[in-house]
Amino acid sequence: MGLIKMIEVVDSEVERGVFESHVANAILNLVNFGVIVADSEGCVYAANDMAWSYVAQGDGLAEKGGLLTAENGFESEALHNRIAAAVRQGRSGAMLIHRSRSQKPLVVLIEPFSTDDSGFRCALVTVREVGRASPHIAERARMMFNFSPAEAEIVSRVAQGREPAEIAAERKVSINTLRVQMASAMVKVGVHRQAELVSVISSADILE
């Protein structure tokens, strides 16, 4: 289930009174990235715990006067423009947010979101650190595709953006051995290129 569909289900169930809003928040806290709901001005309506951890620490993102901002003034303006475009024009956007505390920037995706009944419109902002993956991705990939332990570990590291030569050195194997293991993993997944492999594995990394 995609994130927007998950939120639609949560929203409808809360509206029907099937479960309380704190349960909805608990569901959003299962995802392996930050989720922020904001209006066209960047006013934050809601956020899961991971998103708040970035905002509360001023780690790339911050909240000033109730509005979502970035550390960098130029990036903050760009973020506001993309959020406004998502809410007012239904336009998706994406950008990198640089952080003073880390060399790894935040990948920010902005998607329009609305409810059919009330006409309420907002921006769904997802936040993820470049190269960050769930600690369970290797095990999840192994179970989904019947990888060997070595294949699962290699594929999970490739999905995090690590270079094959770097992975081979860490595992103390030759680059040829690593390529054979990656080729075996690709056969099991049913893809032919490394980029396709990364895309499939990354899609399995939505939950913490």
N, C-alpha and C positions, 0 to 999 in steps of 0.2 A: 504494500500500500504506500503510495507516495505521500509526502509530508502534507501537501495541500489537502488531499483527500482525507488524511488522518484528522486534520484540523476541522474539516467539514463535518466529519462524523462526531468528533468531540463536541463541536458547537451545537449540532442538532440534538445530541443526547442531553447536554446540559440544559438546553432550552425546553426539552420535554420533561426535565426534572428526573431523568433516569438515574443520574448520579450528580454529586456536588462538584462545584468548580475546582475544589482542591484535588479531586480525582483527575479532572482534565489536566491540571498542571502537572500531576504526577506522570501522566501519560507522555506529555511533551518533554518531561525530564528524562525519558528513556532514550531519546535521540542523542546521537553522538556529536552534536554541534549546537551552537546557540541559536535560539529562535526569539525574535522580537516582533511584536505587532505595534505598528505606529500609524498615526494619521498623516495627512498630507503635509503638515508642518513639522513632522518628526517627533510629535508628542508620543511618548511611549505609553501604550495601553497595558501591555503585558510582556513578560519575557520569562523564559525558563532559567533555571539556576546557572547553566553554563554561560548564557548571555549576560546575566547579571554579574557574573564573576569578572568578565572583561570590563563591563561598564563601571562597576563599583570601584575597581582598582585603577581606572583610567588607563587601562591597558589597550591602547589603540582606539578604543571607544570610550565615551563618557556621556554623562547626562548633565546638561546645564539648563537650569530653568525649566526642567521637565522635558527638554528636547534632546534627542539623540544627536551627539556630535562626535567628531573624530579629533584626535590629538592635533593633527596638522590642519591649519586653517583652510588651505586649499582643498584638502580631502573632505573636510567637514562640509564645505559648500557643495562639492560634487555629490556627497552623500545626500544632502537635503534635496538637491535637484532630482536625483534619481528616485528618491522616495516620493516626491511630489508628482513626478511623471507616472509612477506606478499607480498612485491613487487617482489622479485626475485624468490620465490618458490611457490607463491600462497597459502601460509599457513596462516590460521587464528590464532589469539592469544588473550590472555586476561591476565590482571594482575591488582593488586591493587597498587595505588600510595598513599603513606602516605603523610600527610600534617602537617607542623609545626603549622599552624593556627587553626587546627580543629582536633578533635578526629575521625571524620568520614573520612575514606579514599575515594579516587576516584576510581571508577570501570572503567577501560580502556579496550575497546574491539578494536582489530585491524583486519580489513578485507581487503583482496586484492580487487582492483578495476581496471578495464581497459576498454578502449573504443575500440569497434570492428574496427572502420574505421582507426584511427590513430595509433593504437597499443600502445597508451600512457598507462603506468601502474603506479599505485600509491597505497598508503595505505589509507584506510578510517578509521580514528581513532575516536571512539565515547567515550565521557567522561561523567560520571554521578556520583554524590555524593551518597554514600550509604545511603539509607533511604529517599532520596529526591523524592518527588512526586509533580505533578502539583497541585496547589491549587484547580483546578477544577475537580480532579479525582472523588471525591464523587458524584458530580452532574452528571458527565458523566456516571459513573457506574449506577446511579439511572435511568437515561434515557434509557440506553442500556438494562438493565435487569429488569426494573420495580421494583427495590428495594424500600422498605420503607426508609424514611430518616434515621432511626436508622441503618438499614442494610447497607445502602450506606456508612455511616460514619464509621461503624465498619470494613467493608471490605476494605475501603481505608486505614485505619490505619494498618490493618494486612498486606496489600500490601507494606507498608512502613517499615515492619520488626518489628512492635510493638508486644509485647507478649499479648495474650488474657487476662491474669490476670491483666496486667497493664491497658489495655483498659477498663476492667470491673471496676477497681478502679476509673479511671478518670470519667466514666459515672455513677458511683454510682449505679451499678446494680450487681447482683450476677453473679458469673462465669457461673452458670447453665443457667441463662437468656441469657447471651452473647452467650453461645454455641447453644442455641435454635435459636437465631437470625442468627448465622453463618450457622447453618444447613439449615435454610430457604433460605438463600442466595445461598448456594450450589445447592439446588434443582432448583432454578430459573436459575442458570448458567448452570446446567446440569453436575456438577462434584461431586466427592465423597470424595475428600481429600482437606485439607487446602492448600497444595502445588499447587494443580491444580487450586484452586480458585485464589491464588496469581498470578499464571502464566497468567491466563485469564485477570484479572484486570490490571496487569502490561502492558499487550499488548494494553490495551485501553488508556495507559498513555503516548503515543508518542507525542501528541500535547500539547502545553502550554495552 
